[in-house]
Amino acid sequence: MKEPSESHYLLIARELGIEPKKVRAAASLLADGATVPFIARYRKELTGSLDEVALAAVRDRLSELRALDSRREAIIRSLTEQGVLTEELSATVNGARTLPELEDIYLPYRPKRRTRATMAREKGLEPLADVLFRQESGTDPQVEARAFVNPEKGVENVEDAMAGARDIISERIAEDAEVRAVLRALFEKESQLKSEVYTGAEEDAATYRDYFDWQEKAAAAPGHRILAMFRGNREALLKVSVRPPQDHALAVLTGMVFQGEGPCAEQVMTAAEDGYKRLLAPSLENEMKAALKERADDEAIAVFARNLRELLMAPPLGGRRVLAIDPGYRTGCKVVCLDAQGALLHHDVVYPTASSEKKIEEAGRTLKALVKRFGIEAVAIGNGTASRETERFVRGLKLDAAVIVVNESGASVYSASEAARREFPDHDVTVRGAVSIGRRLMDPLAELVKIDPKSIGVGQYQHDVDQAKLKRKLDDVVESCVNAVGVEVNTASPELLTYVSGLGPVLATNIVAYRDTNGPFARRNDLKQVPRLGAKAFELSAGFLRIRGGSHPLDASAVHPERYTLVERMARDLSCSLEDLIRSRPLRERIDLKRYAGDSVGMPTLKDIMSELDKPGRDPRETFEEFSFAEGVTGMDDLEPGMELPGIVTNVTNFGAFVDIGVHQDGLVHISQLADRFVKDPHRVVGVGRQVRVRVLEVDRARKRISLSMKKLAAKK
């Protein structure tokens, strides 16, 4: 694959509004193997402080342009092999700037199955098509066609000859790059997105009732509606079309090919109409559907990514001893006790919701004893089945520990995973699931990275979107969050280390294996002893790995080892130790940063270093706040319109936010109910994991739907 050209850098710079030299620098660093988090954090001078969003956009656009170039090369090879590549055609191919434009140029030369036009050419009718297409007023098609009647070739009469010629003209028009470009623009601007239920499918399609007879301008259709209709179409329940008004499209087309009046022009008009209905419209409609799907995918993926980031960056409880409960009725509640590092100390089963008074009393005694025995500081209760009943029971025990309900989405996925089996080979899925609930309270990020983000349930239509694109985006989000927070190398799981810049699964596994064999790392430089962790991997990862209590005071910070000598120089210039420099703000305030700026270190990096010295290894996540649902409201039967309740946002979509109010069924705050003002983007009002207050508008118990409002409550928490 060729290296990106200067034209690529200029194109990306123009599209993203970034200076070309910044694009060039970012592309060079990416080509050298640097990761987006590393470049954004430690190479600001080279890129002009481009953030992760801009860097990822440069990376992705470069990938798209490489794919375009790859397709261009394949087309040129094909045209060369066919012996049709002229200088003019080569210039046209090389001048194409988009994939549709490129494919339009190649379309007439693309090897294709036998078409009506192909068969007409085989019958020798192309010269007749040429005569008709010239549309000369003095030419009689009937007369011209008689010369092509040849029963041996399957041309029985004049009408057969003219029909074959029209087929050739139809295909010629449908494959004309200029025609396609004009009609494509019309489709993009004027198409109507229509859906209707297939006759007889009304009962099976009840989920799609809103789209039984729906029509809107395709260009303005929101992504969630597009995906809903397309899913219904894929399930053979809805008929979906995306076309402009046919009369308008035909008028535009005939205006392009009509060159005069007379019998030949009439034949061309007939061919053009046939070509539009049979070839052009279906082809451009498929393109439009693909484009709408891509736009809807991008919207849905963006929503998922924002929700995932908010969930991963949720405030951690931190290193406290936790008793975690995975609630249940018949099988009881699985209980685990974890130390401050999340290690499993004990597990048990209690029955606080049993019908037996004896079992209920025994559950209380057991929990009180466990809290005392292990010095428990917080109780984490999963929000699944029997959650509210278990919460009420635990709160009634008046334990000397905070009681917090935890979103357990994905815990069952983790408990059955290879990672869980590897960590707890002697325990069943119920124990693993309870451990995951407890650890999720202690550090959501460290626990959630162990499962596929798609299992967390914070997206919309995530199973309908481009799965490869979704994975890339979610991996970016996880990598960004992990590196923003930093990772304690002596306690991190292989799954968490995998997302550290420059590592990956193999090096993450090697780090843990080395740690298990040789004990905790005393300093960052010891990482160089890990098998296969070379200079490049160390450069990319070291700044994001923390060693608290290590032999070098900067190892607990985000200051990169490559800048240690610089900070040590600052300390020497002040005649103090590194420890004194970190502890004393008055000392740091005496530093003149301009003295330390140079070719490789500019003010952005120097300011980052000073920020780190102020709060070494600071956690960017917010401080944890306790939350509890309303007492006495545990099921939908307890809800009445007008109630004001506390809740936790569990998912944000383009049409509103879903809120857990503790009744085992999330309610929907429609976008129109999020605030007293107009809201275009729900994410500007709420975020996943946010504590909110809502008012119940409507309860549909039959359909298990709860309508909520945050109006007049938007400022409350």
Phi, psi and omega in degrees: 000134180291152175292152178305140181270166178300328179296327177296315180299317181294320179296313180296318179301317180292316182294320185263355181068038181241145178298138181306323182294329177289320177297316181299316180293317179297316180298320180295316179294318178296318179296332180277003176097002180290147179268162180300312179300321181295314181297315182297326185269320191241003179229040184296325182297323183287324185257003183069033177064036173299137179274179184297324181297312180294319180295318178295323178295319176298312180303312183292322179291323175300320179296319179296318181291326175296319178297320178297316179295323179297318178292322178299316180297320179295321180293317179298320177299316181296317180294324178294316180296328179281349181073026183245002184282110176258170177299320180295315180294321179298317179296322179294316179297314182290340180273349181294135184250351178226159180295316177301319178297317179296316181291327177297319179296321185279340188309313181295340184255356184289131176303130184223165176292167180294123180250174176299323179291321178300313181294325178294321177295321179297335178274003177079026186263002181297320177301323177294320178299321179298318180298311181297319186294336177290337174058041179286130188296333182273001183267134178259113182301323181298316181294313181298324185287333183301327183291347184253001177292124182205092182306328181296331178264004179091010177259093190284329185205182182298318182297321176301317181296313181291324178297317178295320178296320178296323177299320178295317179295319179303313181291322180299315179295316184293337182257004179285123185300319181292317178301314182296321180296316180294315181292326178298317179298321178295316179300316182295325185272320192250353186300142173256130175271114184240143173220146175212151182283142175292139180303129179091353183257010186303318183291313180293334184264019184306327179300332184256028185305325181296341186248018179296328179212080188237144177208134175202164179292127185300320184297336183255357184293130179289152186301321184293328177288321178301312182294323179296313180295317181294327177293317178298323177292319180295330179273008178060035178250330180239142172263121185239133177228151178222091182215154172280170176304130187298320181300319180295314181297317180294324179296319178295316183294311182296329176297334181276328186255345183285124184238006181167194179238164180124175184301321181294319179298324179296320178296320180293320179297318178298316179295320181297316179297317177297316180298323178293308185292321187269329187240302186295307185299312178300320181295311181289329176295319177298320176298316181296317179298319178295320180292318178296318179298318180296318179295316179296320177301313182299319179296313182295319180294321178297319178297313180300316183297316180295318178296317181297317179300316180296322180291316180294327182267017178298146182301132178272147173294326179096188185284083176232157179283127189236138168255120183249140182235126171260102189293157176191162179264279187298316184271002178082184180254124176281129183241135174228150175245130183239145175278183186294343177263001179090009179283141181286123179256327187197151173219154184201177175228133176232162184232070182287345181250016182289162177281342181276123178298326181296316180293325180294315179296320180296322178299318179297314180297319182296313182295318179298320181293320181293320179299317180289315185297319186255007178061043185296134181253342180208147177246123178255126181241124178297149186266021180274212181305135177067016183297309185292323179295319179294319179299315181299320180296313183295318179297326180293342179283347180055048180290152177275061182198146177293142178246120187227130175276131186243135175293118186259014179306126178093348181298322179292329177294315179297317186299334180261004185278165177297323179299317180292320178296324180292322182281323182233068184294338184259009180237151182275180186295332182292320178293314181299319180296319179293321177300317180298321179297315180294316180293330179294328175291317183293316182204092183305318183297310183298330182273320185290337179292350183278350182236160177297125182307331181294342181276354185278336174077040179242026180239185174229129179054036185295337180276351181263343187273169177302112188291325179294317179293320179298315180298316180301315183293315181292323176298320177301316182295313181298314179300317180299313182294315181301315182284333176293322181279323185090157186231128174284109190294336183274353179231350187291146175283161176302324181296320180290317180296330181304326184272359177289138181312127173085357183264267185101174187301317185294309181293326177298315178296319180295323179297314180296318180297317179296318179297317180295326183278319189253358182089179183300149175290133179271335180205161182299323182300337178296338179299335180293346178275349180291131179307132175073003178267091185275188185299319182293315179297322178295316180302316185284332188257329192305319183295339182263353180262133182250143171231097180280134181077016180281184185281342178245124186299335181277351180293343179268001184248179176268008174291128183285142179307331180294348180250006180301315182298327178294314180293321178298324177295320177301316181296317179298319180297334179263000180058044178223171178274166175301318180299318179296321181296321180289322184282329191255111175293319177303324177295315182295327181291345178277352184283128173264101186300330182299333179294337187253359179285142180207197183296321184260346181234117180249185182298323179302314180292319180297320178293322176298318180298315180296323178296320179291321179296331179290318179220081184302129176063029183300145179267121183286353182284155181288167179285140181293137176234135180290155180214146174216146178284168179293135178292143177082358178244097186237350181213169181298331180294342180275353185271142174221143177305139180099342179298140173251126188223152171280152180205170177239128178289123182256339182198141176237129179238178179290344182252004178152194182231142175263136186231131175273118179248014174087025181239020178066014176210115181295143174262157180254125169262102181298153183307329180285349182248009184284330182201168179286342178260170178292133180241121177266322182239108181305330182295341178281348182252318184224164177216156179301134180089353182287140175276129183223167170243137184228162175242135180285125177264313185207145178234113177256091186292327181296317181263004180054053179234136180236123177260129183236165177222147172246008178297141183068356181240001187301331183270351182273160179230000000 
